[in-house]
Amino acid sequence: MPKTFEIKDGRQTGLRASGLQSGVFAGTLALTMLWVIGQIARDWTWLTGLCFYIPSPFLAALLFVSAVFHFACRRRRTGALFACLALLSLCVVLFAENRFCVVRPSVTPGTVRLVHWNVGGRMSSRAQNVLLGKRAQVYVLSEIPGAESVDKLRAALGPEYRSVVFGNLAVIAAGDVKASGWLVDRRRMKAQLVTWMRAGEAIQLLVVDLPSEIDVHRDPLLREINRLIEQHQPDLVVGDFNAPRRSRALCELPDGYRHAYDTAGAGWGYSWPVPVPMYALDQCLYSSKIIPARYELESSISSDHRLQVFDFGLATISR
């Protein structure tokens, strides 16, 4: 009788292990297939957009763990399959979504620095110190806690700085700044044109804030932003787009506009969520009137977004 129980227990254990292996295989393979659909169609529709938003670094890590799991279970063919899929997703991370081996344009005298940061609804003294340490000529802030926090930062920057606040967005710059009014303000989609006067030159910034809700189809909103860019021809477009850099519309920018990361950036190009960013949601675009020098993304525990730092030169700008 004890031997019979041992046989039954062994069979039950084997069935549970086989069921676990099958579940891991089916679940991981299904997620990978959805990711592949997303990489091909991207945000063409709302549904394919959901597939596109499966983070590639997460999938690569999951596939690697699955490969190790199946090798440990002596399922070598399945382990090899997941290892190959892990390599595929890793190549997307390293060569499609990020840039590591690049040559940046040279920094010239008179370089201007722009900093954009989604502060996540709070402005602690630590966050203020981070911004002060960047010594930028213009700051664009998203999700500010209120105008008082902006006034405090502006005062700390110095008397030459001016600020304008519109909703939960703000621009602080060394020189005069003027907001032209909302170009778009609906269902949390916001776009504001701001004119910054610096050394007698008018520099126009299009400040963008798009919704974060997962039930919102991003592609129509991004194409509307592209139409605003074509209509108003801003020098810089910056903000929290809540859409990956490789979204279809962001890969089809109006003529003369480029991503600062694509020309002057390098390193881990994701901006959210800190401390393990896996989405490139915060964007900085520039026109042909801007000469890129350096673009960086930096992390701070003061927000779940990384901050964008863009150093650039100015061509002759006439308005």
N, C-alpha and C positions, 0 to 999 in steps of 0.2 A: 504493500500500500504506500509507504513513503516514497518508493521509486516512482509510482504512478503520479503522485502529487508533484514530484520534482519534474517529471516530463511535462505535465500540464503547465506548471509554473514557467518552465523554460519556453514552451510554445507561446504562452501569453506574453512573456517578455519580448520574445522575438516578433510577435505580431505588433506590439506597441512600438518597438524600434522601427519596424518596417513602415508602420503608419506615420511615424514622425518623419522618416526620411522622405516618404511620398509627399507629405504635407509641405515640407521645406522645398522640395523640388518643384511642386506645382505652384506654390505661392511665389517663389522667387522667379520662376520662368514667366509667370503671368505678368508680374510687375515689370520684368525686363521687356516683354513684348509691348506693353503699354508705353514704356519709355522710348522704344524704337519708333512707335507710331508718332509720339510727340516730337522726336528729333526730325522726322521726315516732314510732318505737317505743321509742326510748331503751333502757333496760336491762330491757325486758319479759321477754326470754329471754337466755340466755348469748350466743347468736349475734348477736342484735340489739344486745346490749351491746358486742360487739366493734366493730360499726359505729358505735355511739354514741361510742366512745372514739377515733375518728379526730379528731384535734384540729382544730377549726375555724380557728384562726389559720394552721396549717400548710397546710390545704387552700386557704384564701384566697390565700396567697402562691404556692402551686403553680399555681393557676388563673390568677393574674395573669401569672406567668412563661410559662405555656402560651399565654395570649392574645398576649403580646408575640412569642413564637416563631412563632405561626401568622401574625400580621400581617407579620412579617419575611419569611416564606415566601410572602407574597402570597395567603394563604388567608383572605380578609377575613371570609367568613361564619363559618368555624370560629373565627377570632379573636374575632369579635363574640359568638359563643355562649359562649366561655370567659370573656370579659369580663363578661357578664351573670351567669354562675355565680359568678364571683369577687365580684361585687357582692352576690349573695345570701348567700354565706358570710360576707362582711364585715359585713353587716347583723346576722347572728346573733352575731358577735363583739361588735359595738358595742352592740346593743340587747337581746340576750337573755342573753348570758353575762357582760356587764360593765355597769357603771353609771358614767357620767361627769358628767352634769349633775344633781346631786341637792342637796337642802337637808338638812343633818344636823340632828338635834335639838340644842338648846342644851345646853352643858355646865353642870352645876349644881355648887355647892359640895359637897364630900364625895364626889366622884367616885372610884370604885375602878378600878384598872387590872389587867386579866388579860393575861398573855402566854402564848401556846402556841407551842412550837417543836419540830419534829422535827429533832433535832440530827444525825441520820444516823449514830449509833453512835460519835460522837467529840465531845469537849468540849475544844476548844483554848482557850488563853488569850484568843484573839481572840473566840471564841464567848461565853466568860464575860463579857468586857468589854461585848459587845453586850447581853447580858441585864442586866447591872448598870446599863447606861446607860438602860434602860427604866424603872427605878424603879417596878416593879409591886408591888402588894400580894400577888398570887398568880401563881405560875408553874406551868404544866403542861408537862412535857417528855416527848417521845416518843423512843424508840430511844436511851436513854442508854447510855454505855459501861460504867457501873457505879455502885454506890452511892458510891464515893469521890469521883467528880466532882460528885455532888449535894451531898455534905457540904462540899466545898470551896466551892461556890457559896453554900450556905446560910451558911457562916461569913463569907464576904465580904459578904453582904447585911446582916448584923447579928444581934445576940443575940435580937431579937424574932421572928426567923423560925424556923419549924419545918418539917420535911420528912417525907415518907413515900414509900417506894420500893416498887413492886410490879412484879416482872418487869423489863421494859425501860422502864417508865413511872415518873414521879415527879411529886409535887406539893410545891412549896415555897411557904409563905405566912406572912404577918405575923400570927401567932396560932397557935392549936392546930389541927392537922390530924389526922384519923383516917380510915383506910381501913376500909371495912366488909367487905371481902373480895370475891373475884371473883363477879360476877353471871354472867359468861360467860368461859370460858377454854378454847378448843379451836381447833385448827388455825389458830393465830395470831389468831383473833378474840378480842379481850379487851374487857371492860367492867368497870369498877370504880367503886363509889360512894364518894366521899370527902366527909367533913363538915369544913367549915372554920369555926371559931369566930372571929368578928370582932366586937369591941365588944359582946359578949354576944349576938350573933345567929348562928344556925346557917345557914350557906349550903352547900347541897349541890351537888356537881359530879359529873356522870357523865363519867368519862374513858374515851374510846373509842379502840381501835386495831384496824383491820380489815386483812385480808391484802392484799398487793399482787400476788399471783400472778394472771396473766391468765386462768388456767383456772378461777378461782373466780367463780361467779355472784353478783354483789353484791346484787341486789334482795332475796332472802330474808334476807340478813344485815342489811340496812338496815331491813327491816320488823321484824326481831327487836329492833333497837335502838329503834324506835318503840314497840314493846310494853313494853320496859323503861322508857322515858320515861313512858308512861301509868301504869305500875305504881308507879314510885318518885317521880315528879313532881320531878325535880331542878331546881334553879334555873338551872344552866348545864350544857350538854352540849358537850364540846370534845375535839378529838383529830384524829388522822390517819385519816380515813375511807377513804382510797384509793378514793373514788368521787366523781364530779363533782357539783357543787352542784345541777345540774339533773336528777339521777337521779330516777326516778319517786317512790320512797319519801321522798326529801328534799324533794320538792315537795308531799308529803302528810303533813306533820308533825302530831303530835297537837295538839288544840285548845290555844291559848294559847302555842304555841312558834313562834319565827321565827328566821331567819338574821340574825346580826349584820351581815353584809355588805349584806343587802337593805334594812335600815332605817338603818344608820349608816355604811355604807361607800361608797367611791367609788374610781374609778381601775381600773387593770388588776387584775382579780379572780382571776387564776390564781395558784396557790401552788407549782406544781412543773412542770418542773424548773428550778432556777436554773442558768445565768443567763438562760434564755429560757423562762419559765413559760408553759405552755399548758393546764394542767389545774387546776381548782379542787378539790383533794383534801382540804385541811385545812379543817375546819368548826368554827364556833362558833355554837351555838344557845342561846337564852335563853327563859325563861318570862315570864309576865305580871308576875311579881314583880320583874323587872329593868327598869330604865329605861335604854335605850341612849343613849349620848352620841356615841361616835366609834369607828369600826372601821377599822383599817389593816392592810395586808400589806406587809412590808418585807423586802428581800433582803439577804443577806450571803453572802460567799464561803465562810463556815464551814460551810454545809450546802447540800444540793441542794433543800431546802424553804425557802420564805419563812416568816417568823414572823408570827403573828397578834397584834395588839395591840387589845384591846377595853376601852374606857373606858365605865363604866356607873354609874348610881346605884342605890340600893337602896330599894325600897318597904318597907313594914312586913312583916317576915317572921316568921311564928310557926310553930313546929314542935311 
